Amino acid sequence: MVNLAMPASDPIIFETHERRTDPVGEAEETPLSFEIRNLSIWYGEKRAIDGVNLDIPSNAVTSIIGPSGCGKSTFLRSLNRMHELVPRTRLEGTVLLLGKNLYASEVDPAIVRRRVGMVFQKSNPFPTMSIGENVIIGLRLNGVRDRKYLNERLEKSLRMSALWDEVKDDLHKPRTSLSGGQQQRLCIARALAVEPEVILMDEPCSALDPIATAKIEELIHELKKQYTIVIVTHNMQQAGRVSDYTAFFYLGRLIEFGQTSKIFSNPSQKQTEDYITGRFG
């Protein structure tokens, strides 16, 4: 069986890291996936993120909310360095993943993106590939050739994305045979196939109908047992349903972060309350 752990030649290995901290202020041992310190990001001369400090707990769902243009997606993409694909991007500050600095000079961004998967707003299966090949393409690109192992990861990933029973007899068919909600779950299966530590989701349900949205939300609840999930959403009801913690961003700044139940019932900042109650946004 192929071992998907990062090879010895890779410049960094991420290890489990625990630290005495708590995002809502209580002193206790809380495992963290991310520790973000003094994070600022520019696109050219425009500052998109301004001095963000945030701890993101492991095996929990953290929602990022805020009005359009407040830096939510930029912040999310900084967690796996995808924002660097935009020209003239500059970052200051520190982002630790499981205790390791993602922006250290020796870290390969490709490795970061393998360990921190991303699911986008619009489902993006590869149009020329079959359903099955869409799931395992990441493994193939990482050099995995063992057919037995690929088949095992294919089935496990599709089962974890609650799609196996719907497509197991159609793996050879093109992705266009799937509905929009099924294609989004296919993209989640593709992200899971390479065994990341974290899954980032950028408004994964915004283009889906209520039934497909409910399936994705049920899937998120199941996945957090094994993964840390960070999700950007404009849907306040969805944030309330799926997340354990919520971060409210405004004009590139983190205004408030805490347990979702508190943020939605008794926020500490008036700006947070005004946004959640629909007074602006």
C-alpha positions as CSV (number, residue, x, y, z in Angstrom):
1,M,0.0,0.0,0.0
2,V,1.3,3.4,-0.9
3,N,2.1,5.7,2.0
4,L,0.8,9.2,1.4
5,A,2.7,10.8,4.2
6,M,5.0,13.4,2.9
7,P,8.3,12.0,1.7
8,A,11.5,12.6,3.6
9,S,12.7,15.0,0.9
10,D,9.8,17.4,1.6
11,P,10.9,20.4,3.5
12,I,8.3,20.3,6.3
13,I,6.2,17.7,8.2
14,F,3.2,18.9,10.0
15,E,2.6,17.4,13.4
16,T,-0.1,17.5,16.0
17,H,0.3,20.6,18.2
18,E,-1.6,21.6,21.4
19,R,-1.4,24.8,23.2
20,R,-3.1,26.2,26.3
21,T,-5.6,28.6,24.9
22,D,-9.3,29.0,24.2
23,P,-10.9,31.2,21.5
24,V,-13.7,32.4,23.9
25,G,-11.4,33.3,26.8
26,E,-11.7,30.2,29.0
27,A,-8.4,28.7,30.2
28,E,-8.3,25.1,29.1
29,E,-6.3,22.8,26.8
30,T,-7.7,23.3,23.3
31,P,-6.1,21.6,20.3
32,L,-5.5,24.2,17.5
33,S,-5.2,23.7,13.8
34,F,-4.3,27.3,13.0
35,E,-2.7,30.1,15.0
36,I,-2.8,33.4,13.1
37,R,-0.8,36.4,14.4
38,N,-0.8,40.0,13.1
39,L,-1.9,38.8,9.6
40,S,-2.1,41.5,7.0
41,I,-2.5,41.0,3.2
42,W,-2.3,43.4,0.3
43,Y,-3.3,43.2,-3.3
44,G,-1.0,45.7,-4.8
45,E,-1.6,48.9,-2.8
46,K,-5.0,47.7,-1.4
47,R,-5.0,46.2,2.1
48,A,-7.5,43.3,2.1
49,I,-6.7,41.9,5.6
50,D,-5.6,44.2,8.5
51,G,-3.8,42.8,11.6
52,V,-5.9,39.7,12.2
53,N,-5.2,37.5,15.3
54,L,-7.2,34.3,15.5
55,D,-6.9,30.7,16.8
56,I,-8.9,28.1,15.0
57,P,-9.7,24.9,17.0
58,S,-9.2,21.4,15.6
59,N,-12.1,19.1,14.8
60,A,-14.6,21.9,14.8
61,V,-16.4,24.0,12.2
62,T,-15.4,27.7,12.1
63,S,-17.6,30.0,10.1
64,I,-16.2,33.3,8.6
65,I,-19.0,35.8,8.2
66,G,-19.2,39.5,7.1
67,P,-20.4,41.7,4.3
68,S,-19.2,41.4,0.7
69,G,-15.6,42.7,0.3
70,C,-14.7,42.4,3.9
71,G,-11.8,40.0,3.3
72,K,-13.4,36.7,4.1
73,S,-12.3,34.8,1.0
74,T,-8.8,36.4,1.1
75,F,-8.4,35.3,4.7
76,L,-9.6,31.7,3.9
77,R,-7.2,31.4,1.0
78,S,-4.3,32.6,3.1
79,L,-4.7,29.4,5.2
80,N,-3.4,27.3,2.3
81,R,-1.5,30.1,0.4
82,M,-3.9,30.1,-2.6
83,H,-4.1,33.9,-2.4
84,E,-0.5,33.9,-3.7
85,L,-1.8,32.9,-7.1
86,V,-3.1,36.5,-7.5
87,P,-0.4,38.8,-8.9
88,R,1.1,41.5,-6.6
89,T,0.1,39.9,-3.4
90,R,2.0,40.6,-0.2
91,L,1.6,39.1,3.3
92,E,2.8,40.1,6.7
93,G,2.4,38.1,9.9
94,T,2.4,34.5,10.9
95,V,0.1,31.6,10.1
96,L,0.9,28.4,12.0
97,L,-0.7,25.1,10.9
98,L,-0.4,22.5,13.6
99,G,2.5,24.5,15.1
100,K,4.4,24.9,11.8
101,N,4.8,28.3,10.0
102,L,3.2,28.0,6.6
103,Y,5.1,31.0,5.3
104,A,8.6,29.9,6.4
105,S,11.1,30.1,3.5
106,E,11.6,26.3,3.3
107,V,7.9,25.5,3.0
108,D,6.6,24.4,-0.4
109,P,3.2,25.9,-1.1
110,A,2.2,22.8,-3.0
111,I,2.6,20.7,0.1
112,V,0.5,23.2,2.1
113,R,-2.3,23.0,-0.4
114,R,-2.1,19.2,-0.2
115,R,-2.6,19.3,3.5
116,V,-5.2,22.0,3.5
117,G,-7.9,21.2,1.0
118,M,-10.2,23.7,-0.6
119,V,-13.8,23.5,-1.9
120,F,-14.9,26.4,-3.9
121,Q,-18.2,28.3,-4.3
122,K,-18.8,26.9,-7.7
123,S,-18.3,23.2,-8.1
124,N,-15.3,22.6,-10.4
125,P,-15.0,18.9,-11.4
126,F,-12.7,18.4,-14.4
127,P,-15.0,18.2,-17.4
128,T,-13.0,15.7,-19.5
129,M,-12.6,13.2,-16.6
130,S,-15.0,10.5,-15.4
131,I,-16.6,10.7,-11.9
132,G,-14.0,8.2,-10.6
133,E,-11.0,9.9,-12.1
134,N,-12.1,13.3,-10.7
135,V,-11.8,11.9,-7.2
136,I,-8.3,10.4,-7.5
137,I,-6.7,13.0,-9.8
138,G,-4.9,14.6,-6.8
139,L,-3.4,11.2,-5.8
140,R,-2.2,10.6,-9.4
141,L,-0.6,14.1,-9.6
142,N,1.2,13.2,-6.4
143,G,2.7,10.1,-8.0
144,V,0.4,7.4,-6.7
145,R,0.1,4.5,-9.1
146,D,-1.0,1.6,-7.0
147,R,-4.4,0.6,-8.5
148,K,-5.6,-1.2,-5.3
149,Y,-4.8,1.8,-3.2
150,L,-6.4,4.2,-5.6
151,N,-9.6,2.2,-5.6
152,E,-9.6,2.1,-1.8
153,R,-9.2,5.9,-1.6
154,L,-11.8,6.3,-4.3
155,E,-14.5,4.4,-2.5
156,K,-13.6,5.7,1.0
157,S,-13.7,9.4,-0.2
158,L,-17.0,8.9,-2.0
159,R,-18.4,7.3,1.1
160,M,-17.2,10.1,3.3
161,S,-18.8,12.6,1.0
162,A,-22.1,10.7,1.1
163,L,-21.9,10.0,-2.7
164,W,-20.8,6.4,-3.0
165,D,-24.3,4.8,-3.1
166,E,-25.4,7.3,-5.7
167,V,-22.5,6.9,-8.2
168,K,-20.9,3.5,-7.5
169,D,-22.3,2.0,-10.7
170,D,-21.5,5.1,-12.7
171,L,-17.9,5.8,-11.9
172,H,-16.9,5.7,-15.6
173,K,-19.5,8.3,-16.6
174,P,-18.6,12.0,-17.1
175,R,-19.2,14.4,-14.2
176,T,-21.9,16.1,-16.3
177,S,-24.2,13.2,-15.4
178,L,-24.4,14.5,-11.8
179,S,-26.6,17.2,-10.4
180,G,-25.1,20.4,-9.0
181,G,-25.3,19.2,-5.5
182,Q,-23.7,15.9,-6.4
183,Q,-20.9,17.7,-8.3
184,Q,-20.2,19.8,-5.1
185,R,-20.0,16.6,-3.1
186,L,-17.7,15.1,-5.8
187,C,-15.4,18.1,-5.2
188,I,-15.4,17.4,-1.5
189,A,-14.5,13.8,-2.2
190,R,-11.6,14.9,-4.4
191,A,-10.4,17.1,-1.5
192,L,-10.7,14.2,0.9
193,A,-8.9,11.7,-1.3
194,V,-5.4,13.2,-0.6
195,E,-6.0,13.0,3.2
196,P,-5.7,16.6,4.3
197,E,-5.7,17.8,7.9
198,V,-8.0,20.8,7.1
199,I,-10.8,21.5,4.7
200,L,-11.6,25.0,3.6
201,M,-15.0,25.8,2.1
202,D,-15.7,29.1,0.3
203,E,-19.5,29.4,0.2
204,P,-20.0,25.8,-0.9
205,C,-23.8,26.0,-0.9
206,S,-24.4,29.4,-2.5
207,A,-25.4,27.9,-5.9
208,L,-27.3,24.9,-4.5
209,D,-31.0,24.3,-3.9
210,P,-32.3,23.8,-0.3
211,I,-32.2,20.0,-0.6
212,A,-28.6,19.9,-1.8
213,T,-27.6,22.5,0.8
214,A,-29.1,20.3,3.6
215,K,-27.0,17.3,2.3
216,I,-23.8,19.4,2.3
217,E,-24.5,20.6,5.8
218,E,-25.1,17.1,7.1
219,L,-21.8,16.1,5.5
220,I,-20.0,19.0,7.3
221,H,-21.3,17.7,10.6
222,E,-19.9,14.2,9.9
223,L,-16.6,15.4,8.5
224,K,-15.7,17.5,11.6
225,K,-15.3,14.3,13.5
226,Q,-12.1,13.8,11.5
227,Y,-11.2,17.2,10.0
228,T,-11.0,20.8,10.9
229,I,-13.4,22.8,8.7
230,V,-13.3,26.5,8.0
231,I,-16.2,27.8,6.0
232,V,-17.0,31.2,4.5
233,T,-20.8,31.9,4.2
234,H,-23.1,34.8,3.7
235,N,-26.0,32.7,5.1
236,M,-26.5,33.5,8.7
237,Q,-28.8,30.6,9.2
238,Q,-26.3,28.3,7.8
239,A,-23.5,29.6,10.0
240,G,-25.8,29.1,13.0
241,R,-26.6,25.5,11.9
242,V,-23.2,24.1,11.0
243,S,-20.5,26.0,12.9
244,D,-19.1,25.6,16.4
245,Y,-17.2,29.0,16.2
246,T,-17.9,32.1,14.2
247,A,-15.6,35.0,13.2
248,F,-17.1,38.2,12.0
249,F,-15.0,40.3,9.6
250,Y,-15.5,43.9,8.6
251,L,-13.3,46.0,6.3
252,G,-10.5,43.5,6.5
253,R,-10.5,43.4,10.3
254,L,-11.6,40.7,12.7
255,I,-14.3,42.3,14.8
256,E,-15.3,39.4,17.0
257,F,-14.7,35.7,17.4
258,G,-16.3,33.2,19.7
259,Q,-18.6,30.3,20.1
260,T,-21.4,30.5,17.5
261,S,-24.1,30.3,20.1
262,K,-22.7,33.3,21.9
263,I,-22.0,35.3,18.7
264,F,-25.6,34.9,17.5
265,S,-27.3,35.3,20.9
266,N,-25.2,37.8,22.8
267,P,-22.4,39.3,20.7
268,S,-19.9,41.5,22.5
269,Q,-19.6,44.1,19.7
270,K,-22.4,46.3,18.4
271,Q,-21.1,45.9,14.8
272,T,-21.5,42.2,15.1
273,E,-25.0,42.6,16.4
274,D,-25.9,45.0,13.6
275,Y,-24.7,42.6,10.9
276,I,-26.3,39.5,12.3
277,T,-29.7,41.3,12.8
278,G,-29.6,42.6,9.2
279,R,-29.0,46.3,10.0
280,F,-26.2,46.4,7.3
281,G,-24.5,44.0,5.0
